[in-house]
Amino acid sequence: MATKSETVVVLGATGQQGGATARALVKDGWRVRALVRDPSSAKARELEAAGVELVRGDMGDRASLDRAVAGAYGVFSIQPSSPQQHYGVTDDDEVRFGTSIADAAKAAGVEHFVYTSVLGLRAGTGVGHFESKWRIEEHVRTSGLRATIVRPGTFMELLLEPHFGLRPGGLQFFVHPDQSMQFIAGEDIGVLAARVFADPRTHVGTTLELAGDSLTGNALAEKISRATGTSITYSRFPPEVLEANPLLRKLVKMIDDGWAAESADIPALRRLAPGLLTFDSWLERGGAAALRERLAA
């Protein structure tokens, strides 16, 4: 059993999931080491100020991964994916990065490896950045690592992305108006990952689906309307949008086929992390203000 004086290495610590995990682990008393490409960046300096040890490295450089995980108890593994165009990675790059850190962790004798994937994942989706995650999952499962796979649902923060589906007067999203979809606040991924590291006896060898709320399209629009003081109506992405975006079309079909429908056991997750945010509490914690700013842009 780990003690909180031991070190957990966090990949992607300057991003949303990795950053949330690093902060939650520090808050829980762990020593945290972050692999960063540029220790002088603003986000890296924020981590260092919060008590995180910075190690310069690159996911594509196995030697730097070996240095980062040396002597560590745990690793939180996340990789950039092809839809995140600013990273300039391919699906094969994601697999290479994900399998390499798993191999480095295995070679270093890491005792608990946590890989973050996507809610309800299964083989044969036909979606490149899901297939890459499935390949990494399979590698982790067969690696011999003492591992946990966590699978977050749709981020509540996705609604803040420019040019996505929210606009003045309307919201277009993946589900039908009366169809449910599970969501999670980005910071809660970190909270739940920290709970997983704290209890390896329960979580090693398991896959944990993560969500904090389940909402229909209509409920989503109603809550946004109330929180922002703006009338928002809901509709699913129209056929012309889906026709022009093959990836979006595949994701919508997966949802219609039952992918990720209520995959996470939210009551059980609330017992694990009682402060898990609902969409209403996410709105109260700053989401509403961010949405108002988004609508005014």
Beta strands, then each sheet from edge to edge (+ up, - down):
strand 1: 7-10
strand 2: 31-36
strand 3: 53-56
strand 4: 74-77
strand 5: 112-116
strand 6: 147-152
strand 7: 154-155
strand 8: 166-167
strand 9: 170-173
strand 10: 180-184
strand 11: 207-210
strand 12: 213-216
strand 13: 233-236
sheet 1: 3+ 2+ 1+ 4+ 5+ 6+ 11+
sheet 2: 7+ 10+ 12-
sheet 3: 8+ 9- 13-
end
